[in-house]
Amino acid sequence: MASPRQHKLRYLDPETLQRIGPLELVAREVVEGLHVGMHKSPLKGFSTEFSHHRQYVPGDETRHLDWRVYGRTERYYLKLFEAETNFTANLLLDASSSMHFGSHAVSKLEYAKFMAASLAYLCVRQRDSAGLAVFDNHLRSYIEPKTTMGVVRTIAEELEKVEGLPRTNVAAILHEFANRIPRRGFVMLFSDLFDHVAEFVQGIEHLRFKGHNVAVFHVLDPHELQFPYDGSCKFIGLEEDGEIVTQPKRIRAAYLEELRKFLQEIRRACERAHVDYTLVDTSRPVDAVLSGYLIGRIRSVHVR
């Protein structure tokens, strides 16, 4: 027998969410689904700080032993950590024209809006603060993080106004936020990352250097991931001028190989920087993507 959680995941496909109405309602629907079967807040434990030491006793796990203390005292002590009581989440939405692409009813930009609104609602629901930045090659709008439910409505209203903008410069925005955010927080990026990879990597490394936790949601359309085109097709540049007419079967293998290398480079860069990376296929249910990410985060905290 299927669990209520499984029914919820099948129900919240992107096109269903599109029909629900205002983004604030979409966010509530998604988050209510995320809480089915979860016995703790899925965002708590994102950011942990050292709390105190406790002397080791037989049966304790050894991975938290503080070897520096042992070197000074020749006694075994465990390092204990506790989740920060509150954190600040800045949601960064790439609204460049390539994000406007969609092979089905929901574009990458619309899907990213669903995710951003849902995570904003989830943060505020657990008494953390959430803010929003919308950018292309410049910062177009910014909502300061707040802990009140009113900010969820403000974020949702701002997201509903967003349309595709000309070009992107992800790296510049990451550097700007590394310098802008006054205290350690969480930066969540929603983008297709069609930018210079080396510059993007420098941006996430800058954020990490400043002590911020970073989550990258790499939003791609299923046609970009699979390249299922047939016949003769015209491909038009999404952020640059130019077009090409070709037969997809002639270039499919080369395209998929370039895509594989692109995704691998992004993923490895995120791993090196200790940045959470999630490849998002916009044909998947939104709550399935978010719950998979959040559950993974909970598990990663538990194995530290």
N, C-alpha and C positions, 0 to 999 in steps of 0.2 A: 504494500500500500504506500502510495506517495505521501511524503510529509507535507505539512502546510508550507514549509520553506520551499520545496520543489515546485509546488503550484505557483508560488509567488514569483519565482524566477522565470517560469515560462510565461507568466502574464505580462511582466514588465518589459516587453520588447520595445525598441525605440519608437516604432510607429504608434503603439498604444499610448506611450507617454505623450507623444505629440498631440493626441486627441484629448488628453485630460484637460488641457487649458493652461492657465497661468503657471509660470515656472515655480512659483511658491507652492502651488498644489502638487506639482510634479515632485518637488523636493520632499515634501511631507510623505507622499506615497512611497517613494523609493526608500526613505529612511525607516518608515514603519516596517517595510519588508526586511530591511537589514537587521532589525532588532528581533525578528522571529528566530527563536532558538539561540540567541546570544545572551549569555548570563553576565557579561561584563561589557562595559563601554569599549567598543572596538578601537577608539582612538587613544584611550589612556595607555600609557607606556610607550608612546611615540618618542618622548623626550625624557631621558632618565638622568638623574644627577646622583653623585656619590652622597650617601647619607652618613654612615659611620662604620666602624669596625666591630666585629664580634669575634671572640676567641673561637678557634676551630674545635669541634668535638667530633669524635668518631661517628661516621655516618653522614657528615656534611659533604656536599659536593665540592670537589677540589678546584673546579675551574675558576672560582672567585677568590682563591687564596691570593693574598697580597705579598708577593715575594720581596718587595722592597722593605716592607715592615719586618719580614723574616730575617732579611740580611742585617738589619739593625738590632733586632732583639732576640733572634734565634727562637722565636715563638711563632706559631701559626695563627694568623688572623684572616678572617673573611672580610672582603669588601662588600658592604650592603648598599643597595641602590634603592631609590624610590622614585616613582613617576612625579614629574613636576605637577603641582596642583592645577595649574592653568598654563595654556600656551596660546600663542597668537598665530593664526594661519592666514597667510596671504595667498589668495588664489589668482594665478596669472593666466589670463586667457588670450591666446593668439587668435586675433580676428583678421589676419591677412587673407587675401583673396583665395589662396589655395585651400584654406579651411572651409570655404564655401562649397567645395566639391562634394557631391553625393551621388552615388550610382542608384540609390533608392530614395525613398521619401524623406529620409533624415540625412542632412549633410553632416560633415565632420564638425562644423561649428555648432550646429544645433545639439549634437550629441555631447560635445564638450560643455555646452551650457547646462544640460541635464546633470552632468557630473559635478560641475562647479556649484550649482545651486544646491544639490543634495549634500555635498560635503560641507558647505556653509551652514546648512540647517543642522547637520549632525554635530558640528563643532559647537554651535550656540546652544543646542539642546543639552550638551554636557557641560555647559557653563564656561566654555572657552570662547575666544573671540575670533571673528572671521572678517576679512576684508577682501576686496576685489580690485584687480588691475586689468584693464583691457588695453591691448597694444597691437600695433602692426610693426612698423619700423620706428615708431615713437610711442610713448605712453599716451593713450588717448583719454583715459578716465581712471580715477582712483577713488575707492571708497575706503576710508580708514577703518581698521578692524575695531569691532565693538562686540560686546557680549550679550546685547539685548536682541530679542526676536525681531525688533524693528529693522535691524540691519539685514536680516534675511530678506525681508520685503524689499528693502532698498537695493540689495544685490540682485534679486530676481527682476525687479523693474529695469535696472540698468542692463542686465543681460538680454532682456527682451528687446531693447532698443538697438543692440549691437548688430551691425551688418558687416559683410565682407569689406575689408579695407585693402589698399593696394599691395603692399609688400611687407615682408617681415624682417625683423632684426632681433632674434631671440637673445643673442649674446649681449647686446647693448642693454636690454631690459634686465637681464640677470645681474649684470654689473651695477646697474642703477639701484636695484633693490638690495644688493649686498651692502651698498653704502647708505641706503635710505633707512632700513629697518634698525631702530635703536637698540632693541634687545633680541636675544636669541629667540628664534621662532621657527615656524614651519612655512616653507614655500612650496606650493603645489602648482606645477606647470602643466597646462593643457595645450598641446601643440602637435602639428604634424612634423615639426623639426626640419622643414625644408629650408635649411639655412646652412651656412658653413659649419661643418662639424667641429673643426678645431676651435673655432671661436666659441661655439656653444659649450664645449668642454671647459674652456677657460672660465666661462660664466658660472657653471655649476661648481667649479673648484673654488672660485672666489666666494660664493655663498657658503660653502663648507668651511673655508678658511675663517670666515667670520662667525662660525659656530652654529649656523642654521642647519636644521634638518631639511632635506629636499626630496620631493617626490615628483617624478616625471611621468606623466600620462601621455604616451606617444600615440596620438589618435590618427588612425588610418582607415580608409574605406576598403571594403572587401575587394573591390576591383583593383585597387592599388596593390593589394597583397597577393592577388591571384592572377591578374592580367588576363581575364577570360574572353577578350575580344576576338572576333572572327571577321573574315571578309576584308574589305578595304576600309580603313578608318582614317579620319582626320583628327590628329591630336593637337590641341591648342594649349600654349603655355599659360599656366595659372597665375604666375606672378611676373612673367616677362613676356615681351612681344614675341611672336613667332608661332608657326604651326608646321606640321609635317603630315603628309599623307603617305601611308604605308600599309602593308599587310601585317597584322600583328603576329601571325605565326612565324614570320621571318625574324622578328626581334624578341619574341617571348622569352627564349632561353637566356639571351643576353640581359634582358630587363630583370628577370627574376634573380640572376646572379648578382647584378648590381644592387638590387634590393637586399639580397642576403648579406652582402658585404656592408651596406649602409646600416642595417639593423644590428649587425654584429659589432660594428664600430661604436654605435651609440650605447649598446648594452654593456660592452666591456668598459667604456669610459665611465659609465654610471657605477659599475661595480668597483672600479678603482677608486672612485671618489666617495664610496659608501653612500650612494644616492639610490633611493628606491626607483626602480624602472618597471613600468607596466605597459606592454604593448596592447593597445585598445583597438579591437576590430568593431567598427560601428554597426555591424549586423548582430552583435551579441546583446542580450538583455543588460540594461544599465546596472541593475542591482546585482547581477551575477558578476560583472566586472569589479564593482566596488567591494562586494563582500569577499571575493577572492583576494583582493589586495589587502583589505583590513584584517582578515583572518591570518594571512601571511605575516603581517606586521606583528600581530599578537604573538604568533609562534616565534618570530625572530627575537622578540624581547625575552621570551621565556628561556631561550637557549643561550643567552649571553653569559 
